[in-house]
């Protein structure tokens, strides 16, 4: 099963407390998809990250 592991290094530099917030996760996935599209990432990159290619 695919899981994300989001961390806030500013407030948790030891990386002990993953962020478990669906809204934050959704926002980060959206930003990642925008960056992939803007950089013309190949379909394999989307697949590797568990995302649907555009």
C-alpha positions as a printed NumPy array, in Angstrom:
array([[  0.   ,   0.   ,   0.   ],
       [  1.256,   3.451,  -0.942],
       [  1.67 ,   5.888,   1.938],
       [  3.038,   9.383,   2.155],
       [  5.461,  10.529,   4.774],
       [  5.209,  14.304,   5.125],
       [  7.44 ,  16.102,   7.602],
       [  7.812,  19.696,   8.77 ],
       [ 11.549,  20.086,   9.202],
       [ 11.169,  23.578,  10.681],
       [  9.132,  22.356,  13.662],
       [ 10.341,  18.735,  13.738],
       [ 14.004,  18.642,  12.642],
       [ 14.421,  15.163,  14.152],
       [ 11.647,  13.868,  11.864],
       [  9.752,  12.119,  14.655],
       [  6.203,  13.336,  13.941],
       [  4.881,  12.827,  10.4  ],
       [  2.077,  15.152,   9.35 ],
       [ -1.189,  13.258,   9.175],
       [ -3.559,  15.744,   7.593],
       [ -5.427,  14.871,   4.384],
       [ -5.82 ,  18.526,   3.425],
       [ -2.076,  19.155,   3.679],
       [ -1.346,  15.937,   1.798],
       [ -3.754,  16.919,  -0.978],
       [ -2.163,  20.346,  -1.273],
       [  1.339,  18.839,  -1.481],
       [  0.268,  16.299,  -4.124],
       [ -1.261,  19.114,  -6.165],
       [  1.947,  21.147,  -5.968],
       [  3.99 ,  18.102,  -6.95 ],
       [  1.75 ,  17.424,  -9.948],
       [  2.073,  21.064, -11.044],
       [  5.875,  20.863, -10.796],
       [  5.99 ,  17.607, -12.749],
       [  3.837,  19.077, -15.492],
       [  5.834,  22.326, -15.626],
       [  9.053,  20.324, -15.979],
       [  7.649,  17.938, -18.581],
       [  8.261,  14.882, -16.431],
       [  7.996,  11.569, -18.268],
       [  5.083,   9.215, -17.529],
       [  7.436,   6.873, -15.625],
       [  7.985,   9.56 , -12.997],
       [  4.264,   9.835, -12.32 ],
       [  4.025,   6.056, -12.057],
       [  7.   ,   5.888,  -9.659],
       [  5.281,   8.421,  -7.402],
       [  1.899,   6.694,  -7.552],
       [  0.261,   9.525,  -9.49 ],
       [ -1.891,   9.537, -12.607],
       [ -0.048,  11.007, -15.566],
       [ -1.765,  13.933, -17.291]])
